[in-house]
Amino acid sequence: MAATRPGDIPRDRIAQAINTLPTQVAGSRAGSDSGGEESAGGAASSALGKASDAEHSGGGDQGGSGNSEASRGADSSSGGDFGVKLLHAAALLTIVCVGLYLIHDFVGPVFLALTLVLTVRPVHRLLLRHHVPRWLSGTLTVSIIVVVLLAVVGLTAWSLAGLPRTLMSYEDKFTQLFQDTMTWLESLGLSTDQLSQRLGDVLNMDTIISLLSQASGALMSVGSLMFVLALAIFFITIDTLSVPARAHIVRDHDPDLYRALASFEGRVRQYWLVATLFGLLVSTLNYFVMMWLGIPLALAWALWTFVTNYIPNIGFILGVIPPALMGLVDSGPATALWILVIFTFLNVTIQGVLQPKIVGDAVGLSTTVTFLSLLFWAVVLGPLGTILAVPLTLFVKAIFVDSSSRSRWVEAFLVPESNAKTRAERGIYDLDEPVREIYRDFTSRDSEVRTKMRDLRKISRRRKKGIRG
């Protein structure tokens, strides 16, 4: 404790101490004469010390009260600062979304090109390991992407080209089906006047054929989009297929950001590959089912189900409605019901049960977050945003959530409950010493899928040895 100076003690405190001094000195004379002066001096010092302690005690109470008020003011200020920051973040998000909407014709194709290049990077690495020149490897990689895209778009447009003519041949059946439906509703005691008028305007065959013709024409006229996409793929391929120096710089300066971007690459690659492989399997089976049931334009509807497979949550519904309606008009309700039942069974069995067991959860987003991201990116980027909803959300998550240990806890609200619990138990969300990891897709040797396959092969060899023994 710092020494108390006489000037620090008020005069009234000093006077009170002097008044009590004779009594204390008189009491001290009961001791020895040799120690009287020391006792008197000690009494005086004691009196002055008590006065000083009382003053400092009062000042401390006042200071404590002031500190309490200051802390309350700080808490109030921090709460106000959070509200202001939230408003600033909302305003900034609105500005960014409006900007993306205005240039969505540019952002969508470029981001699609980036994710596709990241998806085929293992092909480039494989070619380099087999001593293929870098320029030839890049050219082959670009060619693979462009050929696949042109094949999907071209086949879809070609198969849908005869759709208006096919529908014209079903105009009488369609009209009869519509009238039978209205009669059935009237037999139930329902008024069908307004419903018949509204549905008649919407389900008019001329209107449907016009819309389908426009859609088919739009698919045929995607040349400008494909040109922009091809250029973006070409330049991104040249610039990003081999980036060891830049990767080392990012890893040395910001390891968390490096791991977040590397995990994004692995997740988006596995998402595209898994969606393509299993979507192709389901669409092929759907094609054979429609051929067995005699559905017209079976190839067109199979390609349609393949394209809508990339739309999360509602893609299956969008894919099954057109062939079911075609089966209803062509062969009746029984055929439409068969399509609904078989398509649902194939989708649930392959993509709902088999796919997660083989490749796991590549996306790692909850169903609600996926659906909201679908709506959000569809508004911002248009139809292409529905296909890019999951990759765009994964990219935003990697930049703003996964790149820092202080913000990584937000991921718990973006993933399913089981994933959040598992990652919390593994220490992913710890602030002091978080577990740092990089997501590996199944093209990597260290991926979870390939590790499981190696373990299964080992178990199979052991069983064979046991049988032989």
N, C-alpha and C positions, 0 to 999 in steps of 0.2 A: 504494500500500500504506500502511496506517495505521502511524504511528510506534509503536515498541515501548517500553512503559514498564518501568522497572526492576522494578516489582512484579510484572510479568507473567512474569519469568524465575525459575525455581526456584533455590534457594540453591546446590544442588550444581553446577548449571551455571555459576553465577557463580564458585564456588571453583575449578572446573576451568579457567576462563578466566584467573583470577588466577595460578594455578600455571604456566601456559604463557606468561604475560606476560614474565618475565625473559629467556627464550630469544629471544622475538621482539624485545625491546628491544635485547638484545646484538647481534643481527643487524642491527638498524637503525643501530647506531653505525658500521658500515662506511661510512655515507654522511657527508655534511657535518655539522659541529657545529651549524650554524644550523638544519638541518632535523631534528635529533634529536628534539626535543620533539614536533614534529608527527608524526614517524614513530612514536614511542612511543604517542602518543595515537591514531594511526591503527591501530596494532596492537591496542590495547585495544578500540577500537571494533569492529575486525574480529572479535576473539574473542567479544565480547558478541553481535555480529550472527549469528555462526555458531551460538552457543548458542540464540539466539532462533529462527533458522531451523529448527534441529533440533527444537525444542519444537513449533513450529507444524507442521512436517512430520509429527511423530508424531500431533499432534492432528488433522491433516488426514486421516491414514490411518484414525484411529479414527472421524472424522466420516464419511469415505467408507464405511466399513463400516456405520456406523449408517444412512446414507442408503440403502445397498443393502438392508439389512434392512427399512427403512421402505418402499422401493419394492416389495419382494417382498410385504410385508404389504398394501400398497395394491392390488397386482394380485390378491392372494387375496381382498381385501375387495370389489373390483369384480366378480370372478367370483361371489362369494356374493350381491352385490346384484343381479346379473342373474338369478340363479336365483330370488331372492325376488320380483323384479319379474315374472318369468314365471309364478310361482305366483299372484301377485296378479291378473295379467291373465287367467289361466285361471279363477280363481274369479269374477272380475267377468263374464267371458263366460258362465259357467254361470248366474249370477244373471240376467243379461239375457235369455238364451234361455228360462229357466223363466218369467220375467215375460212375455215375448212369447207363449209357449205358453198361458199362462193367459188372455191377452186377445187371442188370435188372431182371434176373431170380430170384433173391432174394428179391429185393426191391418191385417189383410189388405184389407178393403174400402176403408179410408181411403187406404192406400198405392196401391191400384189406381186409386182416384179421382184421386189426385194425379198419377200418371203419365199417365192419360188426359187430364186437363186440360192438362198440358204438351204432350201430343201434338197437341191441336187448337188450341193458341195461334196458329199461323199463320193459321187461319181467322178468328180474332178480329181479328188485325192487318189482314188483307185487308179485312174489313168496315169497320174504322175508316178505312182509307185511302180507301174509297169513301163516306165521310161518313155511315155508319150510326151512329145513336146508341149510346152505350156500353151502356146497359141492354138495348137490343134485340140488340146483338151478343152480350152475355153470355147472354141467354136462348136465342138461336139455337144458341150453342155447347153449352150444357147439353142442349138438345133433341137435337142431333146424337148426342151420346154416349149418352143414355138410349135413344133410338130404336134405335140400332144394337145395344146390349146386349139390349134387349127382343126385337128381331127374331131375334137369334141364339138366345137361350134359348127363346123361344116356338116357333120353327121346329123346333129340336131336340126339344123336349118333344112337339110335335104329331106329328112324324114317328116318334118312338119309341112313341107311344101304342098303335099297332097291332102292336107287335113281339111281345108275349106271345101274341096270337091267331094271328099268323103262325107262330110257333114251334110252337104246338099242332098245326098241320096237318102239321108235319114230324116228329112224334113217332115214327111207325113207321119212317121212313127213318133217323132218328137212331139208333134202337135197332138196326136192321139194320146200320148202319155200325159201330156199336160192337162188335157181335158178330163182324162180319167182321174187324175189326182184331184182336180177341183170338184168333180162329182163325188168322190169319196169323202172329201172334207165337208161337203154340203150334207151328205148322209149322216154325218156326226153332229149336225145341227149348227155348224159354223158358217158365218157369213163370209162369202168368198168374192164379193163384188170388188172391193178395194184391193184385196190380195191378188185377184185375177188380173186387174188392170196393171198393178205395179209389176207383178212377175211377168206379165205379157210384154211389158216394155223392156224389162231387163233380159228375159230369156227369149226374146225374138231371134229367130234363126238368122235373119239378115244382120242383126247387131252382133251376134256371136261370130259369124263368118267374117264380118268386117274387122272385129278385134283380133281374131286369129290371123287374118291376112296382114294386119299391121305388125303383130308380134313376129310373124315369120319374116316379114320384110326387115324388121329391126335386126333380127339375127343375121340376115344376109348382108346388112349394111354396117357391120361392126368393123369394117376395114380400118377406119380411122383409129378406133380404140386398139385394135390389134397392132397397128403401126406404132402407136405411142408405146404400147406394152413391149413390143419387140425391141425398140430402141432402148427403152429403160432396162430391159433384161440384158441387152448387149453391153451397155456401159457399166451397169452394176456388176456384171460378171467379170469384166476386165479389171474392175477396181477392187472387188471384194473377195474373189475366190482364194487369194493368197494374201493374208494381211498379218504375218507374224510380227513385224516390227511394231505396227500400231497396236496390236493386241498386247505385246509386252509393255508398251508405254502405258496403256490404260490399266493393266494389272498392277504395275508398279506404283502408279499415282493414286488409283482408287480401286483396291481389290474387290470391294463390295459391288461396285458398278460393273466391273469385269465379270464377276460371277453371275450377276443378274442378267446381263446381255447374253452370256454363254448359255444360261438356262433358258432364256427366251428362244435362242436359236434351236436348242434341242427340243423344246416343247412345240414350237411351230412346225418343225420338220416332222416330228412324230404325228402331229395333228393332221397335216396334209397327207402324209403317206397312209396313215390308218384310215382316214376318211375316204381316200381314193381306193385303196385295196378292198376294204369291206363294202364300200358303196358299189364298186364294180361287181363284187360277188353277189350282193343282194339284187342289183339291177339285172344281172344275167339270169338269176333264178326267176325273177319277175317276168322276164321275157319268155322263158319256157312255160311258165304258168299261163300267161296270156295267149301264147300259141296253142296250148292245150285246150283252153276255153274258147278259142276262136275269136278273140278280140281284134277288131280291125286296128291297123297301125300299131302293132305290138312293139316294133322297134322304136317308134317315136315315143311311146309312153315309157319304154324301158330307159331310153336316154333321158327322158324328163325326170324319172325317179332318180337317176344318177346325178343329175345337176342339182336337184332339190336336196339331195343328201348332204350337201355342204351348208345348207341353211340350218342352224341349230334349232332344236325344240319343235318347230313347226314344219320342218322340211318334209318329214314323212307324210303329214296331213296334206300338204300341197302336192306331193307326188302321187298319192293314192286316189285323189278325187277325180281327175280326168279319166283314167282308165275305168274307174267304177261307174262313172256316168256313161261312158261309151258302152260298157257292158250292159247297163240298164236299158239304154235305148236300143241296142242291137239284139239282145237276147232275153231281157226281162230282169226282174228283181233277183231271181235266184243266182244268176251269173254275177251281178253286182255284189251280192252278199258273199259269194265265193271269193271274189277278188279282195274284198275288205278283210275277210278272215285269213286268207292265205298270206296276203301282204303283211298283215299285222303279225302273224306268227313268225314269218321270216325275219321281219325287222327286230322283233323282241328277242328271238333266239340268237340271231347272229350279232346284231349291234348292241343288244342289251345284256346278253349273258356271255356269249363266246368272246366278243371283242375285249371287254374289260379283263377277262381271265387271261388272255394271251398277251396283251400289250399294256394292261393297266390303264390308269387314268392319266392321259397325256395332257389334258387341259387343266385339271385341278381347280375348276371354277364350279360354284354351286349352280343349281338349276335356275334359281331366281336371278342371280347375277348374269348368267348366260342369256336369259330371256330379255332382261333389261338392256343388256349390251346390244342385243339384236335390234330392239326398238330404237335405241339411241343412234347407232351407226347407220341404220336405215334412213333416219331423218337427216343425218348430217351428210352422208355420202351417197344416198340414193340406193338403187337396187344392188349395186356392187357392195354396198355396206352390209347387206344381209349375209353375203358370203364371207366378207372379211371381218365380221363381228368378233369372232373368237380371237383371231390373230391380232387385231387392233387392241382388244382388251388385254391380251397377254403382254403386248408391247408397253401399254400405259402402266400396267402393273409392274413390269420390270424396271421402268424408269423412276416411278414415283413411290413404289412400295418396297420392292425387293432390294433396291440399291443402297439402303441404309438400315442399320440395326435399330435405329430409333423409330422408323416408320414401318418396320416389318410386321409389327403386331396387327396392322390394319388388314393383313392378309387373312387373319382369322375370320373376318366378316365376308371374305370373298370366296372362301373354299367351303366344302361341306363340313359338317360338324365332326365327322370321323377323321377327316384329314387334319382339321385344326387340332384335335386332341392328340393325334399321333405326332404331329410336328412339334407341339408344345412339350410332349414327353421326351422328344429327342433333343430339345434345347434350341430349336430354331429361333424362338422368339426371345431368348435371354438377352439382356442388355449388357451384362458384364462380359460374359464369354459365350457368345452365340455359336452354335454349330454352323459352320460355313460349308456349303456343298453346291455342286453344279449338277443340274438335271441332265442326264444322259439318255438320248433317244436310242431306239433299238438298233440303229446302224453303228453305234459305238460298241467297242469290245467290252467296255465296263458297264454297259447298260443292264438294267434289272432283268429285261427279257432274255438277253443272251446269257446272263449269269444263271437264270433258271433253266435254260436249255442245256447249259453245260452240266449243271447239277443232275438234270434228268438223264443225260447221257452217262454220267458216272454211275448213277443208280442202276441203269439198264446194264452196264458192263458188269457191275458187281453181281447182279442177279444171274446173268449168263454164266459167270464164273462159278457161282454157287451151284447152278444146275449141272454144269459139267463136272464139278467136283463130286 
